[in-house]
Amino acid sequence: MKYLLAVLLLLLPGIACAEETLSEKCTSDAASSYRGDGDRQLFVYDVENTCEFRLRCELNITIVNAFGLNHDHKIITIEPRSHGSLMLWIKAAGGMSTRRHTCTQM
């Protein structure tokens, strides 16, 4: 039993690193930005798939500004050479934002 546990502990970090490598290699969130729409502002979290296969991605975003905390979560499927977005309406642009996406190959 001890040996099985030791083998699992050695393999599990490798599996987690493989998912991070896929997200780093196949996705880009460089187009994410604050945008205006009339009198309201929104933050668009845009994730682009640069690989030749479909990805299932979980997008998470949290923004803290003078008006409080806004957060959202969405699971999307992104086609090859395409992008998916998560839009979060906010009262004012700026503040601190935390965003994270994790993707798996479909």
N, C-alpha and C positions, 0 to 999 in steps of 0.2 A: 504494500500500500504506500509506503514511503517513497518508493521508486516511481510509482505512478504519479504521485503528487509532485515530485521533483521534475519529471518530464513535462507535466502540464505547466508548471511555473516557467519552464524554459521556453515552451512553445507559445504561450499566451501573449507575452510582449511582442513576439514576432508577428502574430496575427494582427494586433493593434497597429503596429508599424506599417503593415501592408496596406491597411485602410487609409492611414495618413498619407502614405506615399501616393496612393491613387488619387486622393483629394488634391494633393500638391501638384501632381503631374498632369491631371486632366481638367482641373478647374481654375478659373481666375475670377476674382471679385473686384478687379481694378475699376470697373465702370460704376461701382456703387457710389451714390452721392446724394446730397440734399437737393431737392428741386422744388420749385414753386408752382402752385396751381391756384390762381386767384389770390384770395386773402389767406389761404392756408398753405403750410409747408408740408412736405413729405420727404421721407428718406426712402430711397429705392435701393434695396439690397439685391444687386444683380449678379448672378453666378453664371458664368459661361462654361460650357462643356467643349473642350478642345480636342477630345478623342473621337474615335470612330465607332463608339458603342454608346448605348443609352445608359444614363446614370439615374439612380434614385437618390435624391439629396434631401437632407433635413436641414432647413435654414432656421436659425435662431438669431434674434436681434433684441437688444435692450438699449434704450436711449434715456439718459437722465439729464434734464435741463431745469431751468428755473420754474417750469410749470409742472414738474413732477416726473414720474417714471412711466415710460411707455415700453411695452414689450410685445413680441409676437413670435409665433412658431408656425412653420408650414413644411409639409412634406410634398415634394414635387418630383416629376419625372422630366429629365432634360434629354431631348433628342441629340444625336451626334451633330457637332458643329452648330449648336444653337445655344440659347440661354433661357434661364428662368429667373423670375423676380419675386420679391416679397416687398410690398409697399406698406409703410407705416406712417399714418397721418400724425403730425405733431403740431403744436401751437407755434413754435419758433425753431428756426434752424440753429444748430449748435448744441453745445453740451458735451457730455461724454457718451460715447457709444461703444458697445461691445457686440460683436457679431461673430458667428461661428457657423460653419457648414461642414457636414460630414456626408460623404457620398459612397455608394456601393454600386458595383457594376450589375446591370440587369441582364 
